[in-house]
């Protein structure tokens, strides 16, 4: 066992590296401020944005509930988004209010990077909800549909403002989610979710069932990569960077098969109907899946190429 020799009051003392590490950790804990209440988390511009986000998402959720329960997949997705986003904003506000993020910063994750990533994800999700409601539930006489769409657009605008402020703030750190590699990973996961909630017309078609498998497998791999890069301590225990290239190759190959099989077996002998409204036409929804498949394939290919070349902040292991 190796030893480190130090002088304490003119006496030579030997300690092991593990003891030195323990003493350093204890010193960090000792020097840190204890969690205490900070009103600035509510009175600052950031706090005001969080409060506005919570209120608007809750109002949007309630108005959509009062309007009715269509039971459509897109409606359920929107309700989940409007339910989760204010909860995340509330948790972030409480953590920052009691300065718990200082402890999290030392022992767990980069808090600034995490909160910026959550704002980006909320912006994407609320934007998708706004587009979905505008497409599926708006008509000339649908007052509730118009109300929900406008409220959802306001929610999206609030999260976009927070994302823009965080990205422009030079004092905030950006280690993974808030920079290009993490942002592409978020886009990949987000588009995969949109594809999964849009799947339709696959019953009795083995080729399309394989496409569902191809859409499902890359999603947990992408989420695992995001989580391990956010949680710094977990990343040291699980060296996920070693397998990033393998995950990307698998995802690209799966999406290539889906990009070939889904449009082939969805539109073969199935031309677009003459009467095909966007809110109730199976053909249109299948086209959305096809379009999103090619978008996500492009993202995964870009991710793979940048990772192989080690450019734009992408790390090659």
Secondary structure, 3 states (H helix, E strand, C coil): CCEEEEEECCEEEEEEHHHHHHHHHHHHHHHCCCCCCCCHHHHCHHHHHHHHHHHHHHHHHHHHHHHCCCCCHHHHHHHHHHHHHHHHHHHHHHHHHCCCHHHHHHHCECHHHHHHHHHHHHHHHHHHHHHHHHHHCCCCCCHHHHHHHHHHHHHHHHHHHHHHHHHHCCCCCCCCCCCHHHHHHHHHHHHHHHHHHHCCCCCCCHHHHHHHHHHHHHHHHHHHHHHHHHEHHHHHHCCCHHHHHHHHHHHHHHHHHHHHHHHHHHHCCCCCCCCCCCCCCHHHHHHHHHHHHHHHHHHHHHHHHHHHHCCCCCCCC
